[in-house]
Amino acid sequence: MPNIKSSIKRVRKARAKTEQNKARRSELKTVIRNYNKALVSNSENKEELLKQAIKKLDKAASKKLIHKNKASRKKSQLMKAYNAAAAQASE
């Protein structure tokens, strides 16, 4: 533990920010997991969950929680799975 007042504050702020990031990252994973479950079970709200997941990914990338390329890659994977499910359902 540092002795300098500003260093103590920095440690405290870093700890708080780490907790916030952990919660946001967990929430992002949960949204994606819910979308994948809906896709597998062919649920009616899968399109709404897809929009929600994409929105969360964009928000996480803008807040530098995840890298923008990772967000883009994840969105592409989600859309690819959605389109494959839609094509399979139409057959």
N, CA, C and O atoms as CSV, one atom per row, in Angstrom:
chain,resi,resn,atom,element,x,y,z
A,1,MET,N,N,0.843,-1.181,0.000
A,1,MET,CA,C,0.000,0.000,0.000
A,1,MET,C,C,0.890,1.247,0.000
A,1,MET,O,O,1.806,1.364,0.814
A,2,PRO,N,N,0.614,2.166,-0.911
A,2,PRO,CA,C,1.444,3.372,-0.984
A,2,PRO,C,C,1.217,4.303,0.208
A,2,PRO,O,O,0.189,4.246,0.882
A,3,ASN,N,N,2.201,5.151,0.440
A,3,ASN,CA,C,2.129,6.126,1.532
A,3,ASN,C,C,1.653,7.497,1.066
A,3,ASN,O,O,1.093,8.264,1.849
A,4,ILE,N,N,1.874,7.798,-0.193
A,4,ILE,CA,C,1.543,9.115,-0.733
A,4,ILE,C,C,0.035,9.210,-0.964
A,4,ILE,O,O,-0.595,8.278,-1.464
A,5,LYS,N,N,-0.524,10.352,-0.589
A,5,LYS,CA,C,-1.965,10.541,-0.633
A,5,LYS,C,C,-2.539,10.348,-2.045
A,5,LYS,O,O,-3.570,9.694,-2.204
A,6,SER,N,N,-1.894,10.899,-3.050
A,6,SER,CA,C,-2.391,10.782,-4.418
A,6,SER,C,C,-2.290,9.330,-4.912
A,6,SER,O,O,-3.135,8.869,-5.680
A,7,SER,N,N,-1.261,8.624,-4.469
A,7,SER,CA,C,-1.104,7.222,-4.849
A,7,SER,C,C,-2.186,6.358,-4.214
A,7,SER,O,O,-2.695,5.424,-4.833
A,8,ILE,N,N,-2.527,6.682,-2.976
A,8,ILE,CA,C,-3.599,5.953,-2.290
A,8,ILE,C,C,-4.911,6.144,-3.045
A,8,ILE,O,O,-5.675,5.198,-3.234
A,9,LYS,N,N,-5.160,7.376,-3.471
A,9,LYS,CA,C,-6.375,7.676,-4.210
A,9,LYS,C,C,-6.386,6.948,-5.553
A,9,LYS,O,O,-7.420,6.428,-5.972
A,10,ARG,N,N,-5.233,6.913,-6.228
A,10,ARG,CA,C,-5.133,6.206,-7.510
A,10,ARG,C,C,-5.449,4.725,-7.346
A,10,ARG,O,O,-6.147,4.142,-8.175
A,11,VAL,N,N,-4.940,4.118,-6.283
A,11,VAL,CA,C,-5.209,2.701,-6.016
A,11,VAL,C,C,-6.700,2.490,-5.788
A,11,VAL,O,O,-7.290,1.536,-6.297
A,12,ARG,N,N,-7.302,3.394,-5.016
A,12,ARG,CA,C,-8.725,3.295,-4.721
A,12,ARG,C,C,-9.560,3.433,-5.996
A,12,ARG,O,O,-10.514,2.684,-6.204
A,13,LYS,N,N,-9.194,4.394,-6.844
A,13,LYS,CA,C,-9.920,4.608,-8.093
A,13,LYS,C,C,-9.749,3.424,-9.043
A,13,LYS,O,O,-10.693,3.009,-9.714
A,14,ALA,N,N,-8.547,2.897,-9.085
A,14,ALA,CA,C,-8.284,1.752,-9.971
A,14,ALA,C,C,-9.098,0.537,-9.532
A,14,ALA,O,O,-9.626,-0.201,-10.363
A,15,ARG,N,N,-9.192,0.340,-8.234
A,15,ARG,CA,C,-9.966,-0.794,-7.706
A,15,ARG,C,C,-11.443,-0.632,-8.064
A,15,ARG,O,O,-12.096,-1.593,-8.471
A,16,ALA,N,N,-11.963,0.574,-7.914
A,16,ALA,CA,C,-13.366,0.832,-8.234
A,16,ALA,C,C,-13.624,0.628,-9.727
A,16,ALA,O,O,-14.624,0.026,-10.117
A,17,LYS,N,N,-12.718,1.131,-10.547
A,17,LYS,CA,C,-12.877,1.005,-11.995
A,17,LYS,C,C,-12.789,-0.458,-12.438
A,17,LYS,O,O,-13.501,-0.878,-13.350
A,18,THR,N,N,-11.918,-1.227,-11.792
A,18,THR,CA,C,-11.786,-2.644,-12.105
A,18,THR,C,C,-13.089,-3.374,-11.817
A,18,THR,O,O,-13.511,-4.227,-12.598
A,19,GLU,N,N,-13.721,-3.046,-10.708
A,19,GLU,CA,C,-14.998,-3.670,-10.360
A,19,GLU,C,C,-16.086,-3.310,-11.372
A,19,GLU,O,O,-16.884,-4.161,-11.765
A,20,GLN,N,N,-16.112,-2.051,-11.786
A,20,GLN,CA,C,-17.093,-1.628,-12.787
A,20,GLN,C,C,-16.871,-2.353,-14.109
A,20,GLN,O,O,-17.822,-2.819,-14.736
A,21,ASN,N,N,-15.608,-2.446,-14.530
A,21,ASN,CA,C,-15.289,-3.127,-15.784
A,21,ASN,C,C,-15.660,-4.597,-15.723
A,21,ASN,O,O,-16.177,-5.159,-16.689
A,22,LYS,N,N,-15.391,-5.217,-14.578
A,22,LYS,CA,C,-15.717,-6.634,-14.409
A,22,LYS,C,C,-17.223,-6.846,-14.526
A,22,LYS,O,O,-17.670,-7.800,-15.164
A,23,ALA,N,N,-17.999,-5.968,-13.916
A,23,ALA,CA,C,-19.458,-6.075,-13.977
A,23,ALA,C,C,-19.963,-5.878,-15.405
A,23,ALA,O,O,-20.832,-6.613,-15.874
A,24,ARG,N,N,-19.409,-4.881,-16.086
A,24,ARG,CA,C,-19.843,-4.624,-17.471
A,24,ARG,C,C,-19.465,-5.764,-18.404
A,24,ARG,O,O,-20.243,-6.141,-19.281
A,25,ARG,N,N,-18.272,-6.310,-18.216
A,25,ARG,CA,C,-17.826,-7.434,-19.043
A,25,ARG,C,C,-18.710,-8.658,-18.806
A,25,ARG,O,O,-19.065,-9.375,-19.742
A,26,SER,N,N,-19.054,-8.881,-17.553
A,26,SER,CA,C,-19.931,-9.998,-17.193
A,26,SER,C,C,-21.314,-9.816,-17.814
A,26,SER,O,O,-21.901,-10.768,-18.328
A,27,GLU,N,N,-21.822,-8.605,-17.763
A,27,GLU,CA,C,-23.133,-8.310,-18.349
A,27,GLU,C,C,-23.115,-8.540,-19.855
A,27,GLU,O,O,-24.079,-9.059,-20.418
A,28,LEU,N,N,-22.028,-8.155,-20.502
A,28,LEU,CA,C,-21.872,-8.366,-21.941
A,28,LEU,C,C,-21.906,-9.859,-22.272
A,28,LEU,O,O,-22.591,-10.285,-23.202
A,29,LYS,N,N,-21.164,-10.636,-21.504
A,29,LYS,CA,C,-21.141,-12.086,-21.732
A,29,LYS,C,C,-22.524,-12.697,-21.525
A,29,LYS,O,O,-22.928,-13.595,-22.264
A,30,THR,N,N,-23.245,-12.209,-20.523
A,30,THR,CA,C,-24.583,-12.721,-20.235
A,30,THR,C,C,-25.536,-12.438,-21.387
A,30,THR,O,O,-26.321,-13.304,-21.772
A,31,VAL,N,N,-25.471,-11.235,-21.937
A,31,VAL,CA,C,-26.342,-10.868,-23.060
A,31,VAL,C,C,-26.053,-11.769,-24.259
A,31,VAL,O,O,-26.980,-12.247,-24.914
A,32,ILE,N,N,-24.790,-12.001,-24.545
A,32,ILE,CA,C,-24.409,-12.855,-25.674
A,32,ILE,C,C,-24.854,-14.294,-25.422
A,32,ILE,O,O,-25.336,-14.967,-26.334
A,33,ARG,N,N,-24.693,-14.762,-24.191
A,33,ARG,CA,C,-25.107,-16.124,-23.831
A,33,ARG,C,C,-26.624,-16.274,-23.993
A,33,ARG,O,O,-27.090,-17.293,-24.502
A,34,ASN,N,N,-27.392,-15.277,-23.568
A,34,ASN,CA,C,-28.851,-15.320,-23.708
A,34,ASN,C,C,-29.261,-15.353,-25.174
A,34,ASN,O,O,-30.198,-16.061,-25.543
A,35,TYR,N,N,-28.563,-14.591,-26.009
A,35,TYR,CA,C,-28.851,-14.604,-27.439
A,35,TYR,C,C,-28.572,-15.980,-28.033
A,35,TYR,O,O,-29.372,-16.493,-28.815
A,36,ASN,N,N,-27.438,-16.582,-27.664
A,36,ASN,CA,C,-27.098,-17.900,-28.191
A,36,ASN,C,C,-28.118,-18.954,-27.765
A,36,ASN,O,O,-28.467,-19.832,-28.555
A,37,LYS,N,N,-28.596,-18.874,-26.529
A,37,LYS,CA,C,-29.634,-19.806,-26.057
A,37,LYS,C,C,-30.919,-19.628,-26.856
A,37,LYS,O,O,-31.556,-20.608,-27.242
A,38,ALA,N,N,-31.296,-18.378,-27.104
A,38,ALA,CA,C,-32.505,-18.103,-27.869
A,38,ALA,C,C,-32.373,-18.600,-29.301
A,38,ALA,O,O,-33.346,-19.069,-29.890
A,39,LEU,N,N,-31.192,-18.500,-29.851
A,39,LEU,CA,C,-30.941,-18.949,-31.214
A,39,LEU,C,C,-31.069,-20.469,-31.317
A,39,LEU,O,O,-31.653,-20.992,-32.266
A,40,VAL,N,N,-30.517,-21.166,-30.328
A,40,VAL,CA,C,-30.573,-22.633,-30.327
A,40,VAL,C,C,-32.009,-23.124,-30.158
A,40,VAL,O,O,-32.434,-24.071,-30.819
A,41,SER,N,N,-32.750,-22.469,-29.266
A,41,SER,CA,C,-34.123,-22.895,-28.997
A,41,SER,C,C,-35.123,-22.306,-30.002
A,41,SER,O,O,-36.326,-22.542,-29.892
A,42,ASN,N,N,-34.624,-21.544,-30.974
A,42,ASN,CA,C,-35.445,-20.917,-32.009
A,42,ASN,C,C,-36.550,-20.064,-31.379
A,42,ASN,O,O,-37.714,-20.137,-31.772
A,43,SER,N,N,-36.161,-19.269,-30.410
A,43,SER,CA,C,-37.097,-18.408,-29.694
A,43,SER,C,C,-37.560,-17.258,-30.576
A,43,SER,O,O,-36.900,-16.904,-31.554
A,44,GLU,N,N,-38.717,-16.672,-30.215
A,44,GLU,CA,C,-39.282,-15.592,-31.011
A,44,GLU,C,C,-38.527,-14.276,-30.826
A,44,GLU,O,O,-38.518,-13.431,-31.721
A,45,ASN,N,N,-37.898,-14.105,-29.670
A,45,ASN,CA,C,-37.239,-12.827,-29.374
A,45,ASN,C,C,-35.757,-12.821,-29.721
A,45,ASN,O,O,-35.008,-11.994,-29.201
A,46,LYS,N,N,-35.323,-13.727,-30.588
A,46,LYS,CA,C,-33.890,-13.793,-30.917
A,46,LYS,C,C,-33.409,-12.546,-31.659
A,46,LYS,O,O,-32.260,-12.136,-31.497
A,47,GLU,N,N,-34.281,-11.938,-32.472
A,47,GLU,CA,C,-33.888,-10.736,-33.191
A,47,GLU,C,C,-33.682,-9.565,-32.216
A,47,GLU,O,O,-32.746,-8.778,-32.358
A,48,GLU,N,N,-34.570,-9.471,-31.234
A,48,GLU,CA,C,-34.446,-8.426,-30.212
A,48,GLU,C,C,-33.170,-8.632,-29.386
A,48,GLU,O,O,-32.467,-7.673,-29.067
A,49,LEU,N,N,-32.882,-9.877,-29.048
A,49,LEU,CA,C,-31.669,-10.185,-28.283
A,49,LEU,C,C,-30.413,-9.912,-29.105
A,49,LEU,O,O,-29.388,-9.505,-28.557
A,50,LEU,N,N,-30.489,-10.134,-30.414
A,50,LEU,CA,C,-29.360,-9.830,-31.295
A,50,LEU,C,C,-29.079,-8.331,-31.287
A,50,LEU,O,O,-27.927,-7.912,-31.168
A,51,LYS,N,N,-30.125,-7.528,-31.413
A,51,LYS,CA,C,-29.953,-6.073,-31.382
A,51,LYS,C,C,-29.352,-5.614,-30.061
A,51,LYS,O,O,-28.488,-4.738,-30.024
A,52,GLN,N,N,-29.826,-6.223,-28.978
A,52,GLN,CA,C,-29.325,-5.874,-27.646
A,52,GLN,C,C,-27.842,-6.236,-27.520
A,52,GLN,O,O,-27.052,-5.462,-26.980
A,53,ALA,N,N,-27.472,-7.417,-28.021
A,53,ALA,CA,C,-26.082,-7.863,-27.950
A,53,ALA,C,C,-25.172,-6.946,-28.771
A,53,ALA,O,O,-24.080,-6.591,-28.328
A,54,ILE,N,N,-25.620,-6.571,-29.950
A,54,ILE,CA,C,-24.824,-5.682,-30.802
A,54,ILE,C,C,-24.658,-4.320,-30.137
A,54,ILE,O,O,-23.579,-3.729,-30.174
A,55,LYS,N,N,-25.726,-3.833,-29.536
A,55,LYS,CA,C,-25.658,-2.546,-28.844
A,55,LYS,C,C,-24.663,-2.602,-27.688
A,55,LYS,O,O,-23.879,-1.673,-27.494
A,56,LYS,N,N,-24.695,-3.702,-26.913
A,56,LYS,CA,C,-23.771,-3.861,-25.788
A,56,LYS,C,C,-22.325,-3.949,-26.281
A,56,LYS,O,O,-21.423,-3.380,-25.666
A,57,LEU,N,N,-22.104,-4.661,-27.388
A,57,LEU,CA,C,-20.760,-4.772,-27.941
A,57,LEU,C,C,-20.231,-3.415,-28.391
A,57,LEU,O,O,-19.078,-3.072,-28.130
A,58,ASP,N,N,-21.085,-2.643,-29.071
A,58,ASP,CA,C,-20.669,-1.306,-29.512
A,58,ASP,C,C,-20.350,-0.404,-28.331
A,58,ASP,O,O,-19.377,0.350,-28.354
A,59,LYS,N,N,-21.176,-0.489,-27.305
A,59,LYS,CA,C,-20.968,0.339,-26.110
A,59,LYS,C,C,-19.664,-0.054,-25.417
A,59,LYS,O,O,-18.902,0.808,-24.982
A,60,ALA,N,N,-19.411,-1.366,-25.317
A,60,ALA,CA,C,-18.185,-1.838,-24.672
A,60,ALA,C,C,-16.957,-1.387,-25.455
A,60,ALA,O,O,-15.938,-1.026,-24.868
A,61,ALA,N,N,-17.057,-1.410,-26.777
A,61,ALA,CA,C,-15.925,-0.977,-27.607
A,61,ALA,C,C,-15.707,0.529,-27.476
A,61,ALA,O,O,-14.566,0.991,-27.441
A,62,SER,N,N,-16.791,1.292,-27.404
A,62,SER,CA,C,-16.639,2.740,-27.291
A,62,SER,C,C,-16.067,3.140,-25.939
A,62,SER,O,O,-15.385,4.159,-25.828
A,63,LYS,N,N,-16.341,2.342,-24.910
A,63,LYS,CA,C,-15.816,2.611,-23.570
A,63,LYS,C,C,-14.439,1.973,-23.357
A,63,LYS,O,O,-13.891,2.016,-22.255
A,64,LYS,N,N,-13.894,1.388,-24.411
A,64,LYS,CA,C,-12.586,0.729,-24.382
A,64,LYS,C,C,-12.549,-0.459,-23.403
A,64,LYS,O,O,-11.501,-0.802,-22.856
A,65,LEU,N,N,-13.721,-1.069,-23.204
A,65,LEU,CA,C,-13.803,-2.254,-22.368
A,65,LEU,C,C,-13.254,-3.460,-23.134
A,65,LEU,O,O,-12.575,-4.323,-22.576
A,66,ILE,N,N,-13.570,-3.488,-24.422
A,66,ILE,CA,C,-12.991,-4.484,-25.326
A,66,ILE,C,C,-12.476,-3.732,-26.546
A,66,ILE,O,O,-12.866,-2.590,-26.787
A,67,HIS,N,N,-11.605,-4.371,-27.309
A,67,HIS,CA,C,-11.039,-3.742,-28.496
A,67,HIS,C,C,-12.108,-3.648,-29.580
A,67,HIS,O,O,-12.985,-4.508,-29.669
A,68,LYS,N,N,-12.036,-2.608,-30.399
A,68,LYS,CA,C,-13.058,-2.409,-31.430
A,68,LYS,C,C,-13.076,-3.551,-32.440
A,68,LYS,O,O,-14.134,-3.900,-32.965
A,69,ASN,N,N,-11.910,-4.133,-32.716
A,69,ASN,CA,C,-11.876,-5.261,-33.658
A,69,ASN,C,C,-12.537,-6.498,-33.055
A,69,ASN,O,O,-13.174,-7.273,-33.768
A,70,LYS,N,N,-12.390,-6.681,-31.760
A,70,LYS,CA,C,-13.050,-7.812,-31.096
A,70,LYS,C,C,-14.557,-7.630,-31.152
A,70,LYS,O,O,-15.289,-8.589,-31.397
A,71,ALA,N,N,-15.028,-6.407,-30.925
A,71,ALA,CA,C,-16.462,-6.128,-30.995
A,71,ALA,C,C,-16.973,-6.407,-32.407
A,71,ALA,O,O,-18.028,-7.015,-32.583
A,72,SER,N,N,-16.232,-5.965,-33.393
A,72,SER,CA,C,-16.613,-6.184,-34.779
A,72,SER,C,C,-16.654,-7.676,-35.111
A,72,SER,O,O,-17.576,-8.148,-35.775
A,73,ARG,N,N,-15.654,-8.400,-34.647
A,73,ARG,CA,C,-15.580,-9.845,-34.887
A,73,ARG,C,C,-16.766,-10.560,-34.230
A,73,ARG,O,O,-17.378,-11.438,-34.838
A,74,LYS,N,N,-17.086,-10.184,-32.996
A,74,LYS,CA,C,-18.191,-10.802,-32.272
A,74,LYS,C,C,-19.522,-10.514,-32.971
A,74,LYS,O,O,-20.364,-11.402,-33.102
A,75,LYS,N,N,-19.708,-9.264,-33.419
A,75,LYS,CA,C,-20.944,-8.908,-34.113
A,75,LYS,C,C,-21.071,-9.731,-35.392
A,75,LYS,O,O,-22.159,-10.194,-35.737
A,76,SER,N,N,-19.973,-9.906,-36.079
A,76,SER,CA,C,-19.982,-10.696,-37.304
A,76,SER,C,C,-20.364,-12.146,-37.014
A,76,SER,O,O,-21.144,-12.744,-37.755
A,77,GLN,N,N,-19.818,-12.709,-35.939
A,77,GLN,CA,C,-20.146,-14.084,-35.557
A,77,GLN,C,C,-21.625,-14.216,-35.203
A,77,GLN,O,O,-22.278,-15.186,-35.589
A,78,LEU,N,N,-22.148,-13.242,-34.471
A,78,LEU,CA,C,-23.551,-13.281,-34.077
A,78,LEU,C,C,-24.466,-13.197,-35.299
A,78,LEU,O,O,-25.451,-13.928,-35.399
A,79,MET,N,N,-24.131,-12.301,-36.223
A,79,MET,CA,C,-24.937,-12.147,-37.433
A,79,MET,C,C,-24.856,-13.388,-38.319
A,79,MET,O,O,-25.848,-13.796,-38.923
A,80,LYS,N,N,-23.683,-13.974,-38.387
A,80,LYS,CA,C,-23.501,-15.183,-39.187
A,80,LYS,C,C,-24.370,-16.311,-38.644
A,80,LYS,O,O,-25.004,-17.036,-39.412
A,81,ALA,N,N,-24.400,-16.460,-37.323
A,81,ALA,CA,C,-25.219,-17.489,-36.690
A,81,ALA,C,C,-26.704,-17.205,-36.911
A,81,ALA,O,O,-27.490,-18.119,-37.159
A,82,TYR,N,N,-27.078,-15.930,-36.818
A,82,TYR,CA,C,-28.484,-15.551,-37.027
A,82,TYR,C,C,-28.921,-15.862,-38.457
A,82,TYR,O,O,-29.995,-16.423,-38.675
A,83,ASN,N,N,-28.086,-15.497,-39.428
A,83,ASN,CA,C,-28.415,-15.743,-40.831
A,83,ASN,C,C,-28.474,-17.227,-41.146
A,83,ASN,O,O,-29.312,-17.663,-41.935
A,84,ALA,N,N,-27.580,-18.014,-40.530
A,84,ALA,CA,C,-27.614,-19.461,-40.747
A,84,ALA,C,C,-28.885,-20.055,-40.170
A,84,ALA,O,O,-29.481,-20.945,-40.778
A,85,ALA,N,N,-29.307,-19.584,-39.017
A,85,ALA,CA,C,-30.537,-20.078,-38.400
A,85,ALA,C,C,-31.757,-19.672,-39.230
A,85,ALA,O,O,-32.700,-20.449,-39.376
A,86,ALA,N,N,-31.733,-18.461,-39.768
A,86,ALA,CA,C,-32.841,-17.994,-40.598
A,86,ALA,C,C,-32.922,-18.795,-41.898
A,86,ALA,O,O,-34.015,-19.127,-42.358
A,87,ALA,N,N,-31.778,-19.101,-42.483
A,87,ALA,CA,C,-31.754,-19.893,-43.704
A,87,ALA,C,C,-32.235,-21.308,-43.444
A,87,ALA,O,O,-32.934,-21.892,-44.271
A,88,GLN,N,N,-31.867,-21.852,-42.314
A,88,GLN,CA,C,-32.293,-23.215,-41.953
A,88,GLN,C,C,-33.782,-23.248,-41.674
A,88,GLN,O,O,-34.449,-24.229,-42.004
A,89,ALA,N,N,-34.310,-22.207,-41.079
A,89,ALA,CA,C,-35.739,-22.152,-40.753
A,89,ALA,C,C,-36.582,-22.011,-42.012
A,89,ALA,O,O,-37.703,-22.515,-42.062
A,90,SER,N,N,-36.061,-21.334,-43.027
A,90,SER,CA,C,-36.832,-21.128,-44.253
A,90,SER,C,C,-36.879,-22.371,-45.129
A,90,SER,O,O,-37.727,-22.475,-46.015
A,91,GLU,N,N,-35.982,-23.308,-44.891
A,91,GLU,CA,C,-35.952,-24.527,-45.722
A,91,GLU,C,C,-37.038,-25.501,-45.354
A,91,GLU,O,O,-37.142,-26.567,-45.960
